Amino acid sequence: MVSREMTSERLFFRPLRISDAPAVFDSYASDPEVVRYLTWRPYTSLEGVEAFLEEAELFWAQKTRFPWLLLHLKTGDLIGTIEMRPGGQTTELGFLIARPHWGQGYGTEAVKTVLEECFSDDKVQRVQALCDIENIGSAKVLAKAGMVHEGTLRSVGVHPNRSPEPRDAHIYSMIRRDLTERDSSGKSAEDFQPKLRFTDKVADYVRYRPSYPGELLTFLKEQCELRQGATIADVGAGTGILTRLLLDQGFQVHAVEPNDAMRDAMDDSIDAGGAFQSLGGSAENTSLAAESVDAITVAQAFHWFDPEKTRLEFKRILRPGSPVFLVWNSRQTDDPFNLAYEELVSRFGTDYRVTRMFNFTDDETLVQFYGCAPQKKSFKNTQVLDLDGLFGRLRSCSYIPGPDSPEFPALEKSARQLFERFEEDGKVTLTYNAELFWAVMQ
């Protein structure tokens, strides 16, 4: 039996009611931005919303669909809605979040809760969700909730706010095996041995991992007011991709990296004299002196840290009022090649479905880590690759099987076919958002 009422960390779920019409109309049903990628147009009258909610009540009575209203547990604010549509072994879900509450992790929290509710029924083997090909926000929510991008469905439905013609849609899913793998392992990021798992990937990591755009470094220096010669701890420095950029900007850098092979590669590539110090510490124990740095940077690594222990260590080594900058190159899936690349790594990645959970740090984790809501800015980034570069980029991923794996020939063949399908003038382009989060820890 489906639960009529549920709670999550911040949300209260209950069935939609006709009496909700004024709040629903004001908060999202009349907002063209909220319904931009949905199958219905914005409502222009309260009567239309009442008719919709009467139908929603009927769904619950007939047990054919289960739409919940999402309310904030503490404030009672209307956050959005989420719906579960059973269909035997396969259940579909859909959701929307009112615009004032975008970007705060409510969608991910709601989807995770409904996924648990779906799989509480032993008959359900698969939960799926569709989102318009341009709806990057919803795609990110589904991925952060642990659902796997399976591909693109062509001309699957009409989204009248975008076009009168049927539009393509991403399809995401979670199957019971995904849930079993995740729950039975009980794994945290540390269980995946982040300090060791890149040891045999170092050469490819050095050559084929993307750098960070110059605009991001300029922003750090000019907009975040890091003075010339400031001392920065670059924690989880890896092979020194960000470290070198910071040194080029005139900063003093303590590069902290626990993996010996990655640190050796960094040391071999940097000749910056007294401006550079390489340390074998970790985020939880950097070995730096108390109140010794003006800022901390973390590039493509924070999701592997223990947040509570790292918070204590960062507060110890930072001078009062100093910021922490977290950076990720987040691979985009907003064009056919990047979508196909995602499908390739999803298919061949040995533990990609599980480890990918740690590549998305949700808003709640960041707020708890900083003690406040961090600021955020995104910068476009691209990586142009020839065929060897594409192979190298794949090999640099810790979850991609190596040449000794029986899966490797099929991976190599599929990667070559992918390249041949999308190359232009012998090149393909991976696109990223270089996402920067920063705040002074409270």
N, C-alpha and C positions, 0 to 999 in steps of 0.2 A: 504494500500500500504506500502511495506517495505521501510524503509529509506535507500537511497543509501549512504548517509554520516551521521555520528553521531559523537558526542564528549562525552567524560566523563571527569573526573577531570584531567587526564593526557594523555588520548588517543584520537587519531583521527581515525575514522573508515571510510574506503572507499572501493569500489569494487577492487578486484584483477585485474591487467591488464597485458597483455603480456610483456609490457615494464618493468615490475617489475622483470623479470626473473633473471638478474644478482644478484640483491639484495636478492631475495628469495633463490637462489642457495647458495650464500655465507653465509647467516645468519642462515638458518635452514634446507633447503631441502636436503643438502648433509651431514648433521650432524647425524651420527648413534645414538647418545645419545638422540637427540630430537625425532627421529622417532622410537625409540626402541619399543614402545607399540602401534604403529599405524599399519594400514592395508597395508602400502606400504613400500618398501625398500628405502634406501637413493638414491637420484638421483646421477648419475655419470657424467651427461653431461648437458650443458645448454639447448640443444635441447629438452631433456626430460621435463625440467621445462617449457619451452615455450609451449610445447604441453599440459601440465597440465593447464597452465594459459589460453590458448585458450579455453579449456573446461570450465574453471571457468567463462570466459566472456559469454560463451554460456548459462550457468546456469542462469546468471542474465537476459539475453535477453529472455529466455524462462520462467523465473519466477518459476523455479523448485527448485533451491537451491540458497542460498545467502551467498557467502563467502566474508568476509571483510578482508582487510589488516589492521593491527594495527600499527599505527605510533605514536611516542611520540609527543605530541602537541608542546613542546618547541624546542626539538632538531631535530625532524624529523627522529630519529632512528627507524629502523624496529624492532618492538617488537614481532610480531607473526601474527597469523591469527585466525579467529573464523568464524564458519559457522552455519547458521540456515537452517534447512531442514523441510519445512512445510509438514504436512500430514493430513489436515482436522483439527479435534479437537486436535490432538497431533502433537507437533513440537519437533524435535530432534536437539540438538546442539553438536558441537565438536569444540575443540580449540587446539592450540599449542603455546608455547612461546619459542622464540629463547634462547639458553642457556645463553648468557651473561645477560639476564634479568630475570632469574629464582630467586625465593625467594624475589621478590620485590612487590608482590601484584598485578601485572598486570593481571594475569589470573583471579583472583577474580573480579577485576574491570571490565574486559571485559565481563565475564559471567553475572554479575549483569546487565550491560547495555543491553545485548542481551535479557535477561529475560524480562526486561521492554518492549523492542521492541516486543517480542513475544506476551505478554499479552495485548499490545495495540490493537491487533486484537480481537474483542469480540468473535469470533468463537473459538479461542484457549482456551482449558480448561486444557491442560497438556503440560509441557515441560519436556523432559527427556534427559539424557546423559548416555553413557556407558563408562567405563574405565576398562582396563585390571586388572585382579585380583591382580597383583603385582604393579600396578601403584599408589602408595600411594600418590605421589605428586598431581596428578590430582584429586584423591578422596578428598584430603583436600581442594583443590580449590572449588570443587563443594559444599562441606559442608559449607565452609566459605561464599559462595554466597547465602546460605539459602536453598539449595536443600536437600531433605531427602533421605537417603539411604534406598532403599526398599528391597534389597536383592541381591542375586547372580544368574546370568543366566549361565547355564552350556553349554559349547561348543557353544558359541554364534557366534564366528567368528575367522578367522585365522589372527594371528599377526605374519607375516613371519620372523620378526627380533628376535622373541622369540622361535617359534616352527612351524613346518609345519602342526601340528594338531590344530583343533579348540580349543580355550581357553575360560575359564570362565571369566566373567566380572561382575563388580559391576554395578548396575543400580541405578541412582539417579533421582529424579523428583521434580518438583514443580507444584502444581496444583493451579488453580485460587483461590480456597478457602484459600490456604496458603497465597497467596498475599493479599487477602481481609482481612484476620485476622490480618496480619502484618500492612497493611496500615490503616485500620479503627481504630486500636487501637492507632496508633501514639505513641507507647510505647517506652520509653527509659529503660535502665537498672533500674533506680530508681523506675519506675512504678511497678516493680515486687517486691518491698519492700525487697531488699536484707538484710536489717538490721533486718528483722523479720522472713523471710520465712523459716529459719532453726530452729526456736525456738522449735518446736515439734519433731525435728529430732536429737536432741543433743546426746542422749544416743547411737543411732546407728552410728552417726557421729564419736563419740569417739572410738567406738569398730571396725568399719568396713571401715573407709576411709583409703586409702593407705598412707604410709609414703613417704619419699623421700630417694633416694639411698645415701649411704655413700660417693660414688664418688663425688656427687654434693657438699656435705659439705666440703670434702677435697679440691675440686677445689676452692670453695669460699675462703678457708683459705690460700691455698698455691699459687694458680695461680692469684687470685685477690688481694692478699697481704693485707688481713684484719688482722691487728696485734692482737696478744693475748690480750684479755681484751677490745677490741674495743666496743664502745657503738652502738648498733643496734636498730632501731625502726622496729619491726615486725608489719606491719600495716594490718588490716583485719586478725588478728591472729587466729580467730575462736576458736577452742578448744585447740590450742597450739601445733599442730603437728610439725610445723617447729620451733616454739619457743623452745621446749624441745631440739631439735637437735642443735640449736644455743647455748643454755646454756651448753650442753654437750661438745661443742667445746671451751668453756672458754670465750664466749662473755658475755658482759653485755647487757641485752635485756629489752627494753620497749615494752611490748605487747599491742597493741592498738586494741580493739574490741568493737564495739557498741552494739552487741547483748548480753544482760545480761545473758541469759541462757548459751550461749556458753562461755562467759567469766568466769562464775562461774565454769563451768566444767574444764576450763583451770586452774583456781586458785586452784581447789581441787587436780589437778594432778601434780602440780609443787611445789617443796620445794627447792628453790635455794637461799634463804636468800636475801642479798642485791644485788645480780646479776640480780634479776628479779623484774620488776615493771609492774603491770597490770593497764591499763587505759581504761576508757569507752568512749574514743573519736572515731572519724571517720577519714577516709582518708582525708576528706576535712577540718577537724578541729581536729587535734590530741591532742591538749592541751599541747604539748611539747614546751619547750622553744626554742627560735630562736638559730640556729647554735649549737644545743646540741647533735647531733648524727653524728657518723662516717660513717654510711651506713643505707639504708632502704631496708628491704626485704618485699615482698608481695607474698604470696603463695595462689594460687587458688582463688584470690579475685579481682584482678585489673579490670576485665571485669565488675564488679559491681560499680566501682567508677565513679565519674564525672571527666573526664580527665583534664579539664581546671582548675577546683578548686583544684584538687589534685596536679597538677603541681605546683601551687603557694604555697600550703602548704608544699610540700616536699622541694622546694627550700628554704623556710623559715627556716625549722628545720635542714637542712643539713649543716654541716661545709663545707667551700669552698673546691671544688675538690673531694667531697665524692660521691660514686656511689649509684645507685638504682638498686636492683636486683628483677626481676619479674620471678616467677616460676609457671609453670602449670604441673600437671600430665595429659597429653593428652592421653586419651584412644585410643588404636590402633584398627584398623579393618583389620589386615593383616593375620588373620587365621580364620578358620570356627567358632570356639566358640565365639571369640570377635565380629565377624560379626553378629552372631545369637543374642548375648547379645544386640548389637546396635538395631537390629530389634525389640527386646522385649521392650526396653525403648522407642523406637519411637512409638510403637503401644499403649502402656499404659500410657506414660507420659502425664499428663493433659495439661501442656503448654510447653512441650518439644520442639515442632516445632518452637515456638516463642522464648523461652528463650535460646535455643541453639545458636541463633545468637550472644548472648553476651558472649558465651564461647570461641569465636574465636576473638581475638583482631588482626585486620589487621595491616600490616606493616605501612600504612600511619598513623594510630592512634599512634603507638609507636614512629614513627619519630617526629610527632607533640608533643607528650608528652615529649620526651627526648630533643628535639631540635636538634637531630642528629640521625643517624642510629645506633641502639644498636648492640652490639655483641651478638652472640647466640651460645649456645652449648646444645646438647641433651644427656641425660643419660637414658639407658635402666632401666626400673623398672617393677616389677611384683608383683602380689597379688594372693596368693594361698588360695582358699576358699573351705571349706566344704559346705554342703547344707545350714546349718544355716548361714554361712558366706555370701553365695550368697544372701539369703533373706535379711540379714542385710545390705549388700552393696546396694541393691535396695532400701530398706527403708530409707537409709541415703540421698537419692536424693530428693530435694525439690519438684520435679515435679511428683514423684511417688505417687499414691493414697494410703491413709492409710487404716487401717483395717475397718474403718467405711464406706468406699466407696463401692458402689455396684459393682465396677470394681475389687475390691480386690480379690475375690475368683478366678476369671479368671486369674488374674495376678499371683496368687500363684500357680495355676495349671500349667500355662505356664512356670513359672520359674522352677518348679520341673521337668517338661518334658525336659527343656533345660539342667538342671543339669544331668539328667539320660542319656541324649543323648551323653554328652561329658565327663562325669567324668572318671577319671582314678585313681584307688585306693582311691575312695571317695573324690577326689579333682578336681577342675577346676582352670584354671589360667587366670586372666585378665592381659593383657600386656599394658604398658604405655610407652610413652616417657616423661621423666621429662625434660621439656624444660625450659632453663634458658636464660633470656635476661638481659643484663646489660650495663650501660653507666654512665658517669658523665653528669648530666643534663646541657644543655647549655642555 
